[in-house]
Amino acid sequence: MSWITGADIIAQPGAPDVTVLQANNAADAACAFIERWTNRAIEPVTYYEWVDRLGAKTVLVDNPPVRRLRLVSVDTADAMWLLNTNADAARASVSIQDGEMHLSVQGGVNAGDETLTLATYGTMALLLAAAVALGKGWSGTVTVEGNPQNLKPEHFGSVLVASEHVHLPGDAADASLIDAEGGLLFIDSTWSDAGGLAFVGYDGGYATVPDDLNQLTLELGVDILNSDALSSVLQSESLDKYAWTRRTDVPDLRTAYKSRLQPWKREYL
């Protein structure tokens, strides 16, 4: 996502005469480069993350700054059990990773791998119905309703011979933000000192992009347009998604803007 548009870039002093598509591509490239290089979210988004605790009580989220904590939990609740009923399969497994549920059957008439994107389903009941509708022998029961995006990343490899529970975050823990800008929070001492994953649901990014960072983004967009032989095709090279051939008489923008972005760069602990 982008917090500036091609029209914003075209309106800037020094912007070249380009098409709206070219300017929009440059806007996307500038925003993607800034978010990636600063290691932080800029636009406001609600995140659902299972993250490793730093020691017993401290958690560092992936996408600061944190504007509001929605839920912090260090335990889990059984959300749904799953079973595969194929009589001729050799193995069946469930894996939850990176916002997706992977359902795999090895051997038999229903052999194959299926993927369900968790953000597509608003409830656990809808997620279970989608798994059953695959027609690959999956069955189960929802035991705790909740948001499928909150499911704990884990892998089960024995769902052919026994049912296994997938997990949602459990009861809310008391937590306080130590550093909202850096994404560091502290879990209250009444909770377990054990390590492992903690769930954090929070609003991340800036509600309003700071003026100086917004202006720097616009200037980067203008410089991208002025520095290249433009391509309207998005490709995975150069500044993230945006591809161009740099003219020999202009500096490497990555070098120039990394220096200017240094005050915004988030350093991981």
PEUR-V305863 format. One record per residue. BURIAL is 1 if it has 9 or more other C-alpha atoms within 8 Angstrom, else 0. Layout:
BURIAL + BURIAL
//
This chain:
0 + 1 + 0 + 1 + 1 + 1 + 1 + 1 + 1 + 1 + 0 + 1 + 0 + 0 + 1 + 0 + 0 + 0 + 0 + 0 + 0 + 1 + 1 + 1 + 1 + 1 + 1 + 1 + 1 + 1 + 1 + 1 + 1 + 1 + 1 + 0 + 0 + 1 + 1 + 1 + 1 + 0 + 1 + 1 + 0 + 0 + 1 + 1 + 1 + 1 + 1 + 1 + 1 + 1 + 0 + 1 + 1 + 1 + 1 + 1 + 1 + 0 + 1 + 1 + 1 + 1 + 1 + 0 + 1 + 0 + 1 + 1 + 1 + 1 + 0 + 1 + 1 + 1 + 1 + 1 + 1 + 1 + 1 + 1 + 0 + 1 + 0 + 0 + 1 + 0 + 1 + 1 + 1 + 1 + 1 + 1 + 1 + 0 + 1 + 1 + 1 + 1 + 1 + 1 + 1 + 1 + 1 + 1 + 0 + 1 + 1 + 0 + 0 + 0 + 0 + 1 + 1 + 1 + 0 + 0 + 1 + 1 + 1 + 1 + 0 + 1 + 1 + 1 + 0 + 1 + 1 + 1 + 0 + 0 + 0 + 1 + 1 + 1 + 1 + 1 + 0 + 1 + 0 + 1 + 1 + 1 + 1 + 1 + 0 + 1 + 1 + 1 + 1 + 0 + 0 + 1 + 0 + 1 + 1 + 1 + 0 + 0 + 1 + 1 + 1 + 1 + 1 + 1 + 1 + 1 + 0 + 0 + 1 + 0 + 1 + 0 + 1 + 0 + 0 + 1 + 0 + 1 + 1 + 1 + 1 + 1 + 1 + 1 + 0 + 0 + 0 + 0 + 0 + 0 + 1 + 0 + 1 + 1 + 1 + 1 + 1 + 1 + 1 + 1 + 1 + 1 + 0 + 0 + 1 + 0 + 0 + 0 + 0 + 1 + 0 + 0 + 1 + 1 + 1 + 1 + 1 + 1 + 1 + 1 + 1 + 0 + 1 + 1 + 0 + 1 + 0 + 0 + 0 + 1 + 0 + 0 + 0 + 0 + 1 + 1 + 1 + 1 + 1 + 1 + 0 + 1 + 0 + 0 + 0 + 0 + 0 + 0 + 1 + 0 + 0 + 1 + 1 + 1 + 0 + 0 + 1 + 0 + 0 + 0 + 1 + 0 + 0 + 0 + 0
//
